[in-house]
Amino acid sequence: MKYIISTFIIVLSMLMFHLTDALQTKECTVCHVSHSGGPVKKPLTELCVTCHKERIQEGEHVVDIIPKYQVPQNFPLTKDGKLTCITCHDQHSKEPMMLRLEPMTLCNSCHKK
């Protein structure tokens, strides 16, 4: 129960940051070099963990690896085929947790039973 509550608080704070500070105010320069978008200021993982350090703790959201499973074509990977935060999260989405699909559908897209 404690884990569920802390996860909810983290997700809610993450969502509020993106919706209020970056997306709704159109402050593209929080992540991008210019206000009109374009290149991001840092490599993706480094950029995301600037605000979301807790998401890469041991056992959490493994990124910057080549996936062991087949990843659907519409889930972006780096040029060298590695997972990043935006493989599963659409950083410009206004949906809760900015997931590309519903949670179980998303996970089961790659992690087949």
Backbone as CSV, one residue per row, in Angstrom:
resi,resn,N_x,N_y,N_z,CA_x,CA_y,CA_z,C_x,C_y,C_z
1,MET,0.831,-1.191,0.000,0.000,0.000,0.000,0.874,1.252,0.000
2,LYS,1.936,1.232,0.805,2.848,2.373,0.885,3.469,2.644,-0.493
3,TYR,3.841,1.546,-1.204,4.423,1.669,-2.533,3.424,2.296,-3.502
4,ILE,2.166,1.875,-3.441,1.133,2.402,-4.341,0.935,3.894,-4.105
5,ILE,0.883,4.307,-2.863,0.693,5.724,-2.543,1.882,6.551,-3.009
6,SER,3.102,6.074,-2.758,4.279,6.844,-3.177,4.369,6.895,-4.699
7,THR,4.015,5.797,-5.380,4.010,5.793,-6.843,2.984,6.784,-7.363
8,PHE,1.799,6.819,-6.749,0.763,7.748,-7.157,1.238,9.200,-7.010
9,ILE,1.892,9.508,-5.903,2.400,10.870,-5.670,3.449,11.235,-6.706
10,ILE,4.346,10.311,-7.015,5.386,10.568,-8.022,4.748,10.817,-9.384
11,VAL,3.820,9.952,-9.759,3.158,10.084,-11.069,2.381,11.388,-11.137
12,LEU,1.659,11.716,-10.084,0.885,12.951,-10.061,1.797,14.167,-10.183
13,SER,2.904,14.180,-9.459,3.820,15.322,-9.554,4.442,15.411,-10.932
14,MET,4.771,14.266,-11.532,5.332,14.254,-12.879,4.328,14.821,-13.869
15,LEU,3.086,14.360,-13.763,2.039,14.826,-14.656,1.806,16.323,-14.498
16,MET,1.746,16.792,-13.264,1.527,18.212,-13.017,2.652,19.058,-13.587
17,PHE,3.908,18.591,-13.471,5.022,19.349,-14.035,4.841,19.501,-15.532
18,HIS,4.627,18.397,-16.216,4.523,18.447,-17.671,3.316,19.240,-18.126
19,LEU,2.188,19.076,-17.461,0.982,19.758,-17.908,0.994,21.244,-17.590
20,THR,1.553,21.632,-16.466,1.513,23.047,-16.110,2.765,23.787,-16.555
21,ASP,3.911,23.278,-16.233,5.145,24.007,-16.493,5.613,23.934,-17.933
22,ALA,5.469,22.807,-18.572,6.033,22.674,-19.903,4.986,22.681,-21.004
23,LEU,3.997,21.814,-20.909,3.050,21.687,-22.015,2.047,22.825,-22.092
24,GLN,1.364,23.108,-21.000,0.316,24.120,-21.068,0.872,25.521,-21.252
25,THR,2.017,25.807,-20.664,2.587,27.143,-20.825,3.418,27.241,-22.092
26,LYS,3.555,26.116,-22.782,4.325,26.056,-24.027,5.780,26.481,-23.807
27,GLU,6.317,26.150,-22.643,7.720,26.435,-22.336,8.586,25.324,-22.905
28,CYS,8.700,25.304,-24.201,9.444,24.257,-24.896,10.915,24.238,-24.476
29,THR,11.417,25.382,-24.063,12.835,25.473,-23.716,13.183,24.769,-22.409
30,VAL,12.189,24.233,-21.698,12.491,23.401,-20.539,13.310,22.202,-21.026
31,CYS,12.976,21.672,-22.194,13.663,20.503,-22.747,14.374,20.786,-24.072
32,HIS,13.801,21.686,-24.865,14.327,21.945,-26.211,15.250,23.160,-26.248
33,VAL,16.103,23.177,-27.250,17.058,24.268,-27.431,16.345,25.584,-27.716
34,SER,15.265,25.535,-28.498,14.552,26.767,-28.832,13.077,26.655,-28.476
35,HIS,12.394,27.789,-28.445,10.975,27.829,-28.119,10.133,27.116,-29.174
36,SER,10.641,27.032,-30.383,9.890,26.382,-31.456,10.130,24.873,-31.492
37,GLY,10.778,24.337,-30.462,11.027,22.894,-30.413,12.397,22.575,-30.967
38,GLY,12.462,21.605,-31.845,13.736,21.210,-32.427,14.518,20.304,-31.498
39,PRO,15.843,20.338,-31.605,16.669,19.420,-30.816,16.485,19.623,-29.315
40,VAL,16.664,18.545,-28.561,16.604,18.638,-27.105,17.975,19.031,-26.569
41,LYS,17.976,19.563,-25.349,19.193,20.120,-24.756,20.234,19.073,-24.388
42,LYS,19.802,17.868,-24.074,20.703,16.804,-23.621,20.248,15.488,-24.241
43,PRO,21.072,14.446,-24.146,20.577,13.117,-24.551,19.311,12.785,-23.756
44,LEU,18.389,12.026,-24.362,17.062,11.819,-23.785,17.058,11.363,-22.333
45,THR,17.774,10.324,-21.998,17.740,9.839,-20.615,18.259,10.898,-19.663
46,GLU,19.339,11.508,-20.015,19.914,12.570,-19.175,18.908,13.714,-19.001
47,LEU,18.213,14.049,-20.058,17.215,15.111,-20.003,16.058,14.731,-19.078
48,CYS,15.533,13.532,-19.236,14.386,13.102,-18.422,14.756,13.000,-16.943
49,VAL,15.925,12.454,-16.640,16.290,12.283,-15.232,16.736,13.585,-14.580
50,THR,16.828,14.652,-15.334,17.066,15.959,-14.727,15.960,16.236,-13.716
51,CYS,14.731,15.859,-14.062,13.587,16.056,-13.167,13.102,14.756,-12.530
52,HIS,13.375,13.638,-13.149,12.806,12.358,-12.705,13.882,11.379,-12.253
53,LYS,14.751,11.795,-11.369,15.838,10.938,-10.880,15.326,9.635,-10.275
54,GLU,14.197,9.700,-9.592,13.654,8.518,-8.922,13.254,7.419,-9.892
55,ARG,13.091,7.722,-11.157,12.616,6.732,-12.123,13.719,5.812,-12.632
56,ILE,14.965,6.085,-12.308,16.030,5.209,-12.791,16.755,4.493,-11.656
57,GLN,16.164,4.515,-10.460,16.754,3.776,-9.355,16.759,2.294,-9.703
58,GLU,17.572,1.534,-8.996,17.684,0.108,-9.256,16.305,-0.555,-9.279
59,GLY,16.044,-1.295,-10.342,14.772,-1.990,-10.470,13.676,-1.167,-11.118
60,GLU,13.945,0.069,-11.437,12.953,0.951,-12.060,13.306,1.200,-13.518
61,HIS,12.363,1.237,-14.359,12.473,1.711,-15.733,13.875,1.601,-16.340
62,VAL,14.265,0.445,-16.770,15.571,0.267,-17.395,15.545,0.917,-18.772
63,VAL,16.496,1.782,-19.027,16.600,2.455,-20.324,18.049,2.409,-20.804
64,ASP,18.264,2.879,-22.010,19.585,2.891,-22.637,20.160,1.490,-22.806
65,ILE,19.273,0.539,-23.094,19.682,-0.827,-23.390,19.008,-1.254,-24.688
66,ILE,19.588,-2.226,-25.353,18.934,-2.817,-26.520,17.936,-3.831,-25.975
67,PRO,16.658,-3.704,-26.318,15.639,-4.583,-25.740,15.833,-6.047,-26.147
68,LYS,15.466,-6.933,-25.225,15.534,-8.370,-25.482,14.333,-8.832,-26.291
69,TYR,13.275,-8.036,-26.274,12.028,-8.400,-26.917,11.793,-7.537,-28.151
70,GLN,10.919,-8.007,-29.006,10.527,-7.230,-30.179,9.680,-6.040,-29.726
71,VAL,10.085,-4.847,-30.098,9.364,-3.630,-29.731,8.515,-3.206,-30.931
72,PRO,7.229,-2.892,-30.713,6.386,-2.448,-31.828,7.015,-1.268,-32.582
73,GLN,6.796,-1.223,-33.873,7.409,-0.199,-34.717,7.073,1.223,-34.299
74,ASN,5.899,1.454,-33.747,5.497,2.811,-33.386,6.031,3.240,-32.014
75,PHE,6.863,2.408,-31.388,7.521,2.764,-30.127,8.951,3.169,-30.469
76,PRO,9.289,4.447,-30.343,10.606,4.905,-30.803,11.781,4.369,-29.987
77,LEU,12.832,4.012,-30.704,14.109,3.621,-30.116,15.160,4.612,-30.609
78,THR,16.332,4.603,-30.012,17.411,5.463,-30.503,17.889,4.939,-31.850
79,LYS,18.734,5.686,-32.514,19.268,5.256,-33.814,20.009,3.930,-33.716
80,ASP,20.598,3.664,-32.543,21.310,2.393,-32.359,20.440,1.323,-31.698
81,GLY,19.114,1.519,-31.688,18.164,0.505,-31.250,17.963,0.368,-29.753
82,LYS,18.260,1.404,-28.980,18.107,1.334,-27.523,16.780,1.932,-27.062
83,LEU,16.299,1.415,-25.928,15.113,1.961,-25.274,15.450,3.296,-24.626
84,THR,14.502,4.217,-24.642,14.630,5.458,-23.887,13.309,5.678,-23.163
85,CYS,13.226,6.720,-22.401,11.983,7.037,-21.698,10.827,7.197,-22.689
86,ILE,11.112,7.804,-23.846,10.033,8.064,-24.798,9.648,6.841,-25.621
87,THR,10.301,5.712,-25.384,9.841,4.479,-26.022,8.435,4.166,-25.520
88,CYS,8.209,4.345,-24.229,6.906,4.037,-23.622,6.082,5.278,-23.303
89,HIS,6.755,6.394,-23.081,6.069,7.639,-22.712,6.126,8.631,-23.870
90,ASP,4.978,9.215,-24.195,4.917,10.264,-25.211,5.060,11.590,-24.472
91,GLN,6.221,12.171,-24.540,6.554,13.366,-23.761,5.671,14.568,-24.064
92,HIS,4.925,14.551,-25.144,4.047,15.668,-25.470,2.570,15.356,-25.224
93,SER,2.300,14.195,-24.671,0.918,13.771,-24.425,0.331,14.485,-23.217
94,LYS,-0.968,14.637,-23.237,-1.675,15.184,-22.082,-2.394,14.078,-21.319
95,GLU,-2.160,12.825,-21.716,-2.764,11.682,-21.041,-2.041,11.416,-19.722
96,PRO,-2.729,10.818,-18.747,-2.074,10.477,-17.480,-0.851,9.602,-17.702
97,MET,0.223,9.905,-17.058,1.516,9.224,-17.141,2.128,9.284,-18.535
98,MET,1.460,9.929,-19.436,1.934,10.103,-20.803,2.317,8.796,-21.484
99,LEU,1.628,7.715,-21.108,1.916,6.417,-21.698,1.374,6.346,-23.117
100,ARG,2.076,5.626,-23.963,1.661,5.480,-25.356,0.404,4.617,-25.487
101,LEU,0.177,3.713,-24.540,-1.007,2.854,-24.505,-1.448,2.680,-23.059
102,GLU,-2.583,2.036,-22.839,-3.012,1.702,-21.481,-1.904,0.876,-20.827
103,PRO,-1.689,1.009,-19.511,-0.547,0.362,-18.858,-0.339,-1.116,-19.181
104,MET,-1.333,-1.967,-18.990,-1.134,-3.406,-19.242,-0.931,-3.698,-20.723
105,THR,-1.633,-2.988,-21.580,-1.466,-3.169,-23.022,-0.055,-2.758,-23.430
106,LEU,0.414,-1.661,-22.866,1.762,-1.181,-23.163,2.803,-2.219,-22.772
107,CYS,2.761,-2.672,-21.530,3.759,-3.642,-21.053,3.695,-4.939,-21.852
108,ASN,2.469,-5.409,-22.128,2.308,-6.662,-22.862,2.662,-6.538,-24.335
109,SER,2.870,-5.325,-24.819,3.286,-5.149,-26.218,4.653,-5.769,-26.466
110,CYS,5.495,-5.766,-25.442,6.851,-6.318,-25.560,7.047,-7.537,-24.652
111,HIS,6.503,-7.453,-23.445,6.683,-8.519,-22.460,5.552,-9.526,-22.564
112,LYS,5.670,-10.408,-23.519,4.649,-11.451,-23.711,4.797,-12.502,-22.622
113,LYS,3.681,-13.078,-22.219,3.715,-14.143,-21.202,4.055,-15.468,-21.819
